[in-house]
Amino acid sequence: MQKLTYKNLLNNKRNRKKSQNKESSSTTTTINESDISNSHSHSNTSLFKKNPNLKFKLNIVKSNNCFGFNDLFEVYQSKKNNCQYLISPNSSTHSLDIISLNNNKLISSLKGHENNITMVRYFCDDNKKEYLISADIDSVVIIWDISGTKVIFYKIKLKYKNWIYSCCILTFNDYDYAFTSCCWEGNTKVYLLQNKKAIFLKNIYNSKYNNVYYLMTWYNVKDKNYYLIEFCKKKIVVNDIEQNKVYATLGENENGFGFMNGFIYTPEVNMNNIYTDYLFTNSSNGYIYIWDLYEKNLVFSFFIKNCLINNIIQWNKNIIILSDLNNNSIKVVLIDQGIAISNINSQHDIGILCIKKIFHPIYGESLLSSGHDGSIKLWSI
């Protein structure tokens, strides 16, 4: 495997040659932790002028007790009034609290769950209809239609033995929508949404990979198709739902440290019809991996010492921010050098879990963090 720095990979993208044996190559990349590339360029840090100097601003939610790992809260900008809202699960009422970020006031609460909520996500379709999808520890999923004046929801009880950790919605057959869910058992279920009903389609069971922690979707520009990405204990699995096959398996974490979550970065310019989508992922024991989804290989990786990573987000093309559960801190990391340039006490009582970047209506570019205590804090530069 060619050793590339992230910076050189982006700068030389237009000259990158396609592998001559691409068709015969395996779609599985094996990672041995002792062999992971840690070669980093030593470029001048003046290239990164917009380093976020995060400062604590205020507590938006003081304490709610939280259940789950990722997607502990959601932020969205409403198509109806262009205002930004925070969706926060409330463990006392088992409801979803909708809080305006303009004044930090509770607008309404969505009630339908009967037990503690583990995750919530926002989704908007091509017709600008807005939805929330949430799940709880009873393996109940609720789809909320929030596009009208009255919230409409329908509830699906899934046959899981454990909590639902993650759900997402993806386009299916160009016009229908499907939602998927996963849990500790490693069983991902796919349901088709039609006429306010959820029709079971299939199980995606990765028993040998075990424990699915997180789900996300990826749009493949080449074949104009949506893929489902599963973040498992030992592998990352990219599934072609429509063709009912595995597009790629990435990684081999034999030590059992799971791939917890990730995001996709697409460079602004695709030269000579060379498509590039980079999947950033993390393992809980401190490794950051960057994958090329079209080439199906690992192109860059680095290690953050003494760090138990639960969540990573992209701040800009040069910087990622991660939540370090081990030190209860927020770390700002230079991708090109693979080093943490700042370590900020999260001020959460128990431990930081989930982080999201937002553009706050008052403070501008900001960060929201959530911990085991259920509090949600706002950080701004």
NUKOLZA-803135 format. One line per 8 residues: their letters; for each residue x, y, z of C-alpha. Coordinates in steps of 0.001 Angstrom, whole numbers, plus 500000, padded with zeros to 6 digits. Each point is the difference from the previous one (the first is absolute). Layout:
<sites>
A = X Y Z ~ ... .
</sites>
This chain:
<sites>
MQKLTYKN = 500000 500000 500000 ~ 501387 503343 498942 ~ 500725 502356 502882 ~ 498359 503340 499342 ~ 499526 503072 502090 ~ 496545 501489 499986 ~ 501268 503317 498606 ~ 501906 498432 497113 .
LLNNKRNR = 497035 497782 499249 ~ 497776 503028 499462 ~ 502588 502092 498122 ~ 500856 497216 497563 ~ 496474 498674 499508 ~ 499833 500963 496341 ~ 503176 498026 499249 ~ 499058 496905 501911 .
KKSQNKES = 500146 496907 497809 ~ 497428 497293 500141 ~ 501283 496701 501214 ~ 500788 497656 497088 ~ 498746 496991 501860 ~ 496957 501702 501457 ~ 497503 497452 498695 ~ 501899 497100 501500 .
SSTTTTIN = 500763 501650 503323 ~ 498194 499023 503177 ~ 497440 502315 501511 ~ 501272 499230 503502 ~ 502897 501908 501532 ~ 501725 498418 502993 ~ 501304 502235 502768 ~ 502640 498774 502393 .
ESDISNSH = 500334 502595 502727 ~ 503790 499559 500119 ~ 500337 500707 496268 ~ 497781 503074 499760 ~ 501646 502891 498181 ~ 500881 502906 502244 ~ 501973 501971 497401 ~ 498856 503616 500108 .
SHSNTSLF = 501200 503016 498086 ~ 501434 502802 502097 ~ 498310 502862 498246 ~ 499895 503443 501522 ~ 497081 500405 502403 ~ 499414 503474 498528 ~ 498087 498152 497261 ~ 497245 499426 502562 .
KKNPNLKF = 499013 503564 500818 ~ 496490 499189 501155 ~ 500867 497807 502969 ~ 496945 499952 502271 ~ 500815 501512 503380 ~ 496945 498571 501725 ~ 498662 501760 503069 ~ 497106 498896 502176 .
KLNIVKSN = 496954 502230 499606 ~ 496989 498514 501757 ~ 498034 496927 501056 ~ 497042 499461 497697 ~ 498779 496841 501752 ~ 501200 499632 503579 ~ 499288 496352 500746 ~ 497835 497369 498371 .
NCFGFNDL = 501877 496720 500527 ~ 500920 498453 496690 ~ 499790 496565 498434 ~ 502013 499089 496916 ~ 503268 501030 498361 ~ 499523 502057 496828 ~ 497091 502136 498791 ~ 499112 500923 503571 .
FEVYQSKK = 498535 503245 498680 ~ 499275 501636 496652 ~ 500096 503516 498564 ~ 498079 501064 496909 ~ 498906 503149 498174 ~ 496281 499937 499348 ~ 498779 500412 496427 ~ 496835 501623 501351 .
NNCQYLIS = 501490 503031 501765 ~ 503793 499694 499428 ~ 500616 499816 503766 ~ 502445 497587 501624 ~ 498816 497467 502549 ~ 501680 497581 502373 ~ 498289 496631 500524 ~ 500883 498547 503394 .
PNSSTHSL = 498645 496710 501429 ~ 498518 500471 503472 ~ 500510 496987 502255 ~ 497441 501210 502554 ~ 497069 500227 497578 ~ 501324 497654 497252 ~ 499298 502791 497537 ~ 501982 501988 497435 .
DIISLNNN = 500421 503601 501141 ~ 500187 502581 497213 ~ 502093 502999 501069 ~ 500456 503193 497994 ~ 503674 500925 499630 ~ 499038 503642 499546 ~ 498899 500376 503632 ~ 500671 496546 501571 .
KLISSLKG = 496312 499612 500845 ~ 498015 496771 499908 ~ 497579 500209 497062 ~ 498229 496650 500323 ~ 500424 496356 500987 ~ 499259 497033 497762 ~ 498459 497113 501942 ~ 499699 496443 498739 .
HENNITMV = 502810 497984 501569 ~ 499327 498109 503201 ~ 503604 499520 501061 ~ 503383 501724 499779 ~ 500957 501269 496539 ~ 503401 498917 498668 ~ 500321 502050 496792 ~ 498354 502599 497755 .
RYFCDDNK = 500722 501181 496441 ~ 498516 502579 497624 ~ 499148 499273 496360 ~ 498638 502164 497164 ~ 498827 498516 496690 ~ 500029 501496 496497 ~ 496555 501511 500558 ~ 501286 501855 503068 .
KEYLISAD = 497953 497824 502326 ~ 501730 499771 503352 ~ 500289 496947 502232 ~ 501581 498881 503230 ~ 500900 496385 500671 ~ 500525 498899 503609 ~ 500477 496722 501861 ~ 499919 498827 503609 .
IDSVVIIW = 501281 497227 502253 ~ 496819 497939 499340 ~ 501037 499712 496316 ~ 497174 502319 498953 ~ 500591 502308 497013 ~ 497819 503055 499355 ~ 499888 501963 496750 ~ 498794 503569 500657 .
DISGTKVI = 498612 502095 497141 ~ 500700 503569 501174 ~ 499454 501786 496668 ~ 496401 501068 500686 ~ 498299 501972 502727 ~ 499181 496764 501823 ~ 502612 497356 500731 ~ 499076 496573 498650 .
FYKIKLKY = 501849 496900 501163 ~ 499886 496258 499564 ~ 501631 497433 502204 ~ 501812 496780 499104 ~ 500918 497356 502549 ~ 503136 498102 498951 ~ 500919 496561 501327 ~ 503375 500770 501508 .
KNWIYSCC = 501326 498601 503247 ~ 502073 503126 500666 ~ 499834 503753 499563 ~ 499864 501617 496587 ~ 503223 501967 499612 ~ 499472 501669 496657 ~ 497411 500588 497281 ~ 500136 501785 496676 .
ILTFNDYD = 497803 500664 496971 ~ 501134 499486 496415 ~ 498547 500334 496512 ~ 498897 496727 498472 ~ 499070 499417 496331 ~ 500181 503767 499405 ~ 496604 500736 501489 ~ 499451 497965 503171 .
YAFTSCCW = 501723 500410 503326 ~ 501299 497294 502262 ~ 501143 500202 503579 ~ 502584 497729 501531 ~ 500803 499207 503602 ~ 502782 498191 501816 ~ 500779 498749 503465 ~ 502631 498232 502074 .
EGNTKVYL = 499003 496627 498489 ~ 501470 501004 496630 ~ 496639 499712 498254 ~ 499069 502889 497703 ~ 496387 500051 498818 ~ 498692 501823 496928 ~ 496402 501243 499729 ~ 498318 501694 497045 .
LQNKKAIF = 497865 503048 500811 ~ 496757 500104 497982 ~ 496650 501620 500756 ~ 500881 500658 503629 ~ 500917 496336 500485 ~ 503329 498261 500482 ~ 500306 496841 497884 ~ 502751 497618 501019 .
LKNIYNSK = 502458 499349 497157 ~ 503011 498097 501267 ~ 502562 499312 502701 ~ 503632 500873 499475 ~ 501641 497709 502495 ~ 503756 500244 500444 ~ 500477 497437 502743 ~ 503721 499558 499397 .
YNNVYYLM = 500538 503753 500356 ~ 497729 500264 503062 ~ 498693 503118 501760 ~ 498822 502747 497634 ~ 500576 503364 501685 ~ 499019 502528 497347 ~ 498302 500380 496602 ~ 500321 502622 497287 .
TWYNVKDK = 499229 500338 496298 ~ 502240 500782 497033 ~ 498941 501138 496528 ~ 502161 498439 497275 ~ 500213 502570 497189 ~ 501254 497423 497494 ~ 497015 497660 500146 ~ 497563 502541 501483 .
NYYLIEFC = 499109 497701 502840 ~ 499778 500285 503791 ~ 502022 497663 502181 ~ 499687 499117 503663 ~ 503190 500082 502070 ~ 500129 497877 503155 ~ 502595 500763 502667 ~ 500610 496637 501662 .
KKKIVVND = 502240 498687 502734 ~ 502545 498537 497572 ~ 499207 501482 496589 ~ 498321 502767 498065 ~ 497503 498502 497552 ~ 498694 501975 496999 ~ 496734 498435 498809 ~ 498225 500376 496673 .
IEQNKVYA = 496436 499697 501289 ~ 498343 500102 496590 ~ 502166 497221 498547 ~ 500023 498116 503311 ~ 503779 499572 500104 ~ 503081 501283 501794 ~ 501808 502751 498094 ~ 503111 499942 502193 .
TLGENENG = 501340 499004 503392 ~ 502595 502308 501464 ~ 502404 499260 502820 ~ 500719 497128 502322 ~ 500004 500918 503671 ~ 501029 496689 501539 ~ 500568 501574 503408 ~ 496271 500656 500330 .
FGFMNGFI = 500101 503782 500243 ~ 496907 500976 498030 ~ 499573 502503 497201 ~ 497761 502456 501826 ~ 498853 502555 497401 ~ 501214 502170 497127 ~ 499302 502538 497281 ~ 500568 500373 496251 .
YTPEVNMN = 502125 502781 498515 ~ 499771 500796 496278 ~ 502638 502373 498547 ~ 498461 502988 498235 ~ 501494 499232 496567 ~ 499918 496673 498204 ~ 502523 500243 497163 ~ 499808 497845 496862 .
NIYTDYLF = 496889 498223 501274 ~ 501966 498417 502836 ~ 497532 499716 502842 ~ 501335 500120 503530 ~ 498067 499516 503214 ~ 502003 499527 503189 ~ 498477 498172 502934 ~ 501467 501101 503335 .
TNSSNGYI = 499573 497428 502751 ~ 501355 499365 503462 ~ 500584 496996 502199 ~ 499370 500458 503671 ~ 503660 499398 500922 ~ 501268 503218 498399 ~ 500500 499262 496291 ~ 498653 502213 497211 .
YIWDLYEK = 499640 498418 496544 ~ 499324 501675 496657 ~ 498613 497773 497234 ~ 499450 500599 496291 ~ 496503 498651 499404 ~ 500413 499640 496229 ~ 503415 498329 500166 ~ 498871 498018 503082 .
NLVFSFFI = 503299 500407 501810 ~ 501641 501674 502956 ~ 501974 503069 498945 ~ 501010 501593 503287 ~ 499907 499347 503742 ~ 501391 501300 503255 ~ 499850 499370 503719 ~ 499050 502304 502895 .
KNCLINNI = 501650 498787 503202 ~ 498081 499276 503203 ~ 496707 500737 498315 ~ 496684 498129 500062 ~ 498199 501454 496990 ~ 496228 499827 499887 ~ 499115 502665 497419 ~ 501797 501856 497196 .
IQWNKNII = 498772 502893 497855 ~ 501475 502093 497212 ~ 500655 503657 500810 ~ 501567 500885 496661 ~ 502138 498203 497407 ~ 503062 500154 502266 ~ 498528 499444 503452 ~ 497916 497385 501775 .
ILSDLNNN = 498651 500176 503530 ~ 499509 496941 502171 ~ 498488 499143 503350 ~ 502446 498234 502334 ~ 498074 497968 502558 ~ 503209 498895 501708 ~ 500983 503558 500961 ~ 496491 501500 499888 .
SIKVVLID = 501254 502547 497505 ~ 499563 501514 496539 ~ 503049 499703 497740 ~ 500762 502116 496928 ~ 502115 497993 497531 ~ 502023 501038 496938 ~ 499279 497337 497399 ~ 503171 500553 497974 .
QGIAISNI = 502300 499608 502997 ~ 497892 497569 501977 ~ 500424 501909 503257 ~ 497658 501553 502549 ~ 500684 503742 500236 ~ 497640 500632 502901 ~ 498386 498011 502790 ~ 496961 501627 501617 .
NSQHDIGI = 498295 498868 503189 ~ 496458 499120 498935 ~ 498512 501063 503369 ~ 497585 497050 499846 ~ 499543 498383 503410 ~ 500373 496374 498887 ~ 501478 499805 496508 ~ 499688 501543 496552 .
LCIKKIFH = 498404 497907 497254 ~ 498429 501837 497078 ~ 501122 503190 498200 ~ 498555 501928 497031 ~ 501117 503076 498102 ~ 497303 502616 499437 ~ 499686 503579 498797 ~ 498345 501693 502948 .
PIYGESLL = 497656 502942 499221 ~ 501814 502141 502598 ~ 503491 498546 500483 ~ 500709 498828 496435 ~ 502220 496913 499539 ~ 499505 497997 503166 ~ 500123 496542 501511 ~ 497402 498131 502047 .
SSGHDGSI = 501062 497237 502365 ~ 498040 497447 501998 ~ 501139 497751 502826 ~ 498842 497004 502021 ~ 498296 502454 502348 ~ 497695 501082 497150 ~ 501113 503632 500078 ~ 500515 501831 496700 .
KLWSI = 502589 502776 499902 ~ 500703 502672 497407 ~ 503574 500871 499018 ~ 500952 502814 497656 ~ 503198 501396 498420 .
</sites>
